Amino acid sequence: MQESAVRRYPALGPLFGKAFDQAVKLTLERWFWLLLVTLIPVAGAPYTGWVANSAYYTALAIWGIISGAAAVGLIRPDFKMTWPRIGKLIVLDITVTFLVALASLALIIPGIYLGVMWSLARVILLLEDVGTAEARKRSWALVEGHFGRTLLLATCIVLVHVVADSGIARGLAAGMGYLVQVHWFELTQKQIDSLAWALMFPLRGYIMVASWLAYIYWYRTLKAMERPQERAAEAGFAASPA
């Protein structure tokens, strides 16, 4: 009975609902920064190719830092995104991306496994003010034993991104393609596709804020589930004979 009480998971539906609801306010409060960041992929879209891709991923990196600070600030009102924290966050992202990609080259499953086990590393790095290696280590220890639920959470977040990217971006591209046909614009198909991706960046930015919040709430859930186990272990140690 004690074990079932310890492993009482929250329903993911309400967790996602809370994350996406609070993300609306956080995103709107930073509309000016979101607009400025959106201009980066919009400016690079007409050039297509590596220029458009570089501009888009640069915007994602910048907004990732801004949205992370906003989400963590909701939990820690005194939080400030300092340059050392930004540097550690960038190093962590590069390291995790490289290692997950390297593991995925052999087989997809090892890459997915590493990605899930380290999925809370960014949250831990900012909330607990630790280094990149320690953040990965603590994420691994926290997710261990909760892999299936964490995988489900990560899959839901990825699906939201995929639906937004494939559905809305394609809808924008189709609408812009119609405007080209009626001679409102003179753009190639590649330019239309790149511009559609760029124009939907505000929605992608909103989803990024919600994703940060979802992982933060999941981190706090696992931490809360971890504490009773720690107290039980401490009580057992204290009760054992010397």
JODAFEN-V24555 format. One record per backbone hydrogen bond with DSSP energy under -1.0 kcal/mol. NH is the residue of the N-H (numbers start at 1). CO is the residue of the C=O. E is the energy in kcal/mol with one decimal. If there is no record, write none. Layout:
nh	co	e
NH	CO	E
NH	CO	E
This chain:
nh	co	e
5	1	-1.8
6	2	-2.1
7	3	-2.1
9	7	-1.0
15	11	-1.4
16	12	-2.9
17	13	-2.7
18	14	-2.6
19	15	-2.2
20	16	-2.9
21	17	-2.0
22	18	-2.5
23	19	-1.7
26	22	-1.9
27	23	-2.5
28	24	-2.4
29	25	-2.1
31	28	-1.4
34	30	-2.3
35	31	-2.5
36	32	-2.2
37	33	-2.6
38	34	-2.2
39	35	-1.4
40	37	-1.2
42	38	-1.8
43	39	-2.3
44	40	-1.6
45	41	-1.6
47	44	-1.1
48	45	-1.4
52	48	-1.5
53	49	-2.2
54	50	-2.7
55	51	-2.3
56	52	-2.2
57	53	-2.6
58	54	-2.0
59	55	-2.0
60	56	-2.1
61	57	-2.1
62	58	-2.3
63	59	-2.8
64	60	-2.1
65	61	-1.4
66	62	-2.0
67	63	-3.3
68	64	-1.8
69	65	-2.2
70	66	-2.0
71	67	-2.5
72	68	-2.6
73	69	-2.1
76	72	-3.3
79	76	-2.4
82	80	-1.4
86	82	-2.3
87	83	-2.8
88	84	-2.3
89	85	-2.4
90	86	-2.4
91	87	-2.4
92	88	-2.6
93	89	-2.4
94	90	-2.5
95	91	-2.6
96	92	-2.9
97	93	-2.5
98	94	-2.4
99	95	-2.6
100	96	-2.7
101	97	-2.4
102	98	-2.5
103	99	-2.4
104	100	-1.8
107	103	-1.4
112	108	-2.1
113	109	-2.7
114	110	-2.5
115	111	-2.3
116	112	-2.3
117	113	-2.5
118	114	-1.9
119	116	-1.4
121	118	-1.7
124	120	-2.6
125	121	-2.6
126	122	-1.6
127	123	-2.9
128	124	-2.5
135	131	-2.2
136	132	-2.0
137	133	-2.2
138	134	-2.8
139	135	-2.2
140	136	-2.3
141	137	-2.2
142	138	-2.2
143	139	-2.7
144	140	-2.0
146	143	-3.2
150	146	-2.3
151	147	-2.9
152	148	-2.0
153	149	-2.2
154	150	-2.7
155	151	-2.6
156	152	-2.2
157	153	-2.0
158	154	-2.5
159	155	-2.5
160	156	-1.9
161	157	-1.8
162	158	-2.6
163	159	-2.8
164	160	-2.2
165	161	-2.8
166	162	-3.3
167	163	-2.2
169	164	-1.3
171	167	-2.0
172	168	-2.7
173	169	-2.4
174	170	-2.5
175	171	-2.4
176	172	-2.7
177	173	-2.3
178	174	-1.7
179	175	-1.7
180	176	-2.0
181	177	-1.8
182	178	-1.6
183	180	-1.6
184	179	-3.1
192	188	-2.2
193	189	-2.4
194	190	-2.4
195	191	-2.5
196	192	-2.3
197	193	-2.0
198	194	-2.0
199	195	-2.6
200	196	-1.2
201	198	-1.5
204	200	-1.9
205	201	-3.0
206	202	-2.0
207	203	-2.2
208	204	-2.0
209	205	-1.8
210	206	-2.1
211	207	-2.4
212	208	-2.3
213	209	-2.2
214	210	-2.5
215	211	-2.3
216	212	-2.2
217	213	-2.8
218	214	-2.0
219	215	-2.5
220	216	-2.4
221	217	-1.9
222	218	-2.5
223	219	-2.3
224	220	-2.2
225	221	-2.0
226	222	-1.4
227	223	-1.5
230	226	-1.9
231	227	-2.7
232	228	-2.4
233	229	-2.3
234	230	-2.5
235	231	-2.5
236	232	-2.3
237	233	-2.1
238	234	-2.3
239	235	-1.9
240	236	-1.0
